[in-house]
Amino acid sequence: MSELILYIGNKNYSSWSFRPWFAMRALGIDFREELVPFDTEAGNPAFADFSPTNKVPVLQHGAHTIWESLAILEYLNDLFYEIHVWPHEHDHRAHARSICCEMLSGFSALRNECPMNMRRTPAALAVSDAARKDVKRIETVWQDCLERYSGPFLFGHLSAADAMFAPVVNRLEVYGLTENPVVRSYMDHMKDQPAWQEWEAAGLAESWIVDEDEV
């Protein structure tokens, strides 16, 4: 099999990069990481060398280039079906894809007001009613999944769904946005994963500062 190369941005800030990286590392998929940092809201002109959209993440596999986090996770599921990147049960998989598409297209207030920031010292932040509504919906989604599929991950075992929501775990933690005990337990379980801790440690060690992502 050709080598898998995952192009990512800053580990402190890049929520979109975190998603496929976390899934691949946590599920034991071998790949080579290529980190190309960005230092402005516009990213980095060097992204054009490997990304058709000038954005990260991008997965290269031989002659194939796959961009966008969710598309990368779908590609990985096809390539490593036995690893269960998505749940194998048809109804579980449909549910997982539904909440991941909701993550992909929704929660704009939370995204805009609370950027992912591994380096931020946890402290409560006053957010808008719209952001609070986003948090409430996320709490409902997570609690429903954890109760329906018996945890400890959203669909029992770690899957693409957990990877898609991983940056939200950081957001809820560092901005002090939830006290829901079920949600907090799930967040603690995610943060206990070696893949999470590896990414977080690398993010904390970075020197790049992006003013737009510092709240």
N, C-alpha and C positions, 0 to 999 in steps of 0.2 A: 504494500500500500504506500502511496505517496505520502510525504510528510505533511502534516497539518501545521499551518502557520497562522497564528492569531495576532492580528495587528490591533493594538489597544492604545488608549490615551492614558492620561495621568490616573494613577490608582487612587489618589486622594479624592478626585472629583468625578471621574468618568463612570457614571451609573450605567450607561449603555454598554461600555466595555466590561464592566463587572459581571453582567449577566451571563454571557457565554463563557467567560473565563472561570467563573465560579462553578458553573455546571460541569465544564470539562475537567477541572481539577478535582472537584468533589466526587465525580463519577469515574475517575481513573482513566480518562481519555488522554493519551499521550499527544503533546503538541509542543511547538516552539513558539514562545512569546516574543513579539517584536513591539516594544513600547516606543511610540513616537509622541512626545509631549506636546500639549497645546498650552499657550500662555495668554490667549485672548479668547473672547467669546466666539470669534470667527474660526477658532481652531488653529491649524498649522498648514501653510501652503504645501508642506511635504506630504500631506495626506494624499495629494493628487497622484503621487507615484504609485499608490496601491489601491486607492479607493475611488470608484466611479462617482461617488457622491461628495468626495472631499470630507468624509466623516468616518469616525470609528464606531464600532469595531468592524473589521473585515477578516473573513477566514479565506485563506488560500489553500487549495488542495489540488496539487498538480496544476492542470490547466484551468481549473475551476476557481472562480472568485465568487464568494457569497458575502453579501453585506446585509445589515440590519440584524439586530439581536435575535428576533423571533425566527427569521429565516435561517440563521445559523443553527439555532436549536432544532429546527425541523430537519435540516440537512444532517445534523449529527444523529438524530433519531433514525433516519434512513440508513446511515452508515454503520451505526452500532445498535441495531434494534435489540440485541440481547441485553443491553445495559439498562433498558427501560428509561431512556431520556424522557419520554412521555409515558404515562400509564398504559399498559397493554390492554386493559379492559376498555371496550368501546365507549361505554357511557362515562367512565371515569376520564378517559382521554378527551371526550367532547367537553366535559365540565372544565377540565384543566385548560383547554384551549380557549374556552369562553372567558375565563377570568384573566388569562394572559392577554387576550385581545383587549379586554377592558383596561388592563394595565397599560397596554401600548397606546391606546387612544384617549385615555381619561386622566383624571386626577391632576388637571393642569394647574389648579391653584396651589396644591401641595408642592408640585414640581417647581413652580416659579418662586414661591416664597421660601422654600426649604431645600436648597440644593444638597445633594449628597456631599458630605464632607467628613472623611474619616478622622481628620485632625482636630475637628471642633471639640472643645470641652463641653460635655453635656450640660445644657442649661435650658430652662423653659423659655419659649419664645411666644409672644403674642401673635397669633395669626388671624387671618380673616375668617368670617363665617363660612366662606366657600372652602377654605382649606380644612376647617373643622368638619365640614360635611364630607370631604374626601376621606379624612381619617376615619370617620364613623363608618363609611362604606367599606373601607379596607378592613376594619375590625370585624364587620359583619361577614365579609367574604372569608377571612381567615378562620373565624370561629366556626362558621358553617362547615368548612372543609375539615378542620381538626376534629370536630365532633362526628362528622359523617364517615370519615375514613380512619378515625382512631389514632391519628398522629403517628410519630412525633412531627412528621412533615405534612405538608398540606394534603398530599394524596398517599399518606402512609410512608412510602419510601421517598427519598430525595429525588426530585425530578425537575424538569424545565420550569414548572410552576414556581417552585421555591427560588430558582435562579432569577426568574422575571421579577419577583417581588423582593429580592435581596436588598437592593438599594433603599427600599422603603423601610426595611428594618433599621438601617442606619439613620434615616430621616426621623423616624418615630423616637429613636433612642436619643440622638444628640440634640433634638429640639424639644424634648420632653412632652410629647404629644399624646401619650396614652398611659393609662393606669390599669387597663383591662388585664386581669390576671392571666387569662388564657392567652391573650396576645403577647404579654410579657414573657410567659413561659416559652412560647414558640420563638420569640426573638432571642432569648437566652440560648435556646437549642441551636439556632442558626449561628450565633456568634461563637459557640463552642466548637464548630466544625474547623478542622485544620485548614481547609481551603480558605475560610473566612479569615482566620488568624494570619495566614500567610499574606493575603492581599492587604489586610489592614496594616500589618507591620511595614510592608513596603510603602503604603500610602503615607504613613506617619514619618517615614524616613525621607520623603521627597522634599525638595527645596522650592519647587515652583509654587508661586502664589497667583491665583486668578481672582482678581478683585470682584468680578461679577458673581462669583460663587462663594464669597465670604459674607455671611450675614451677621 
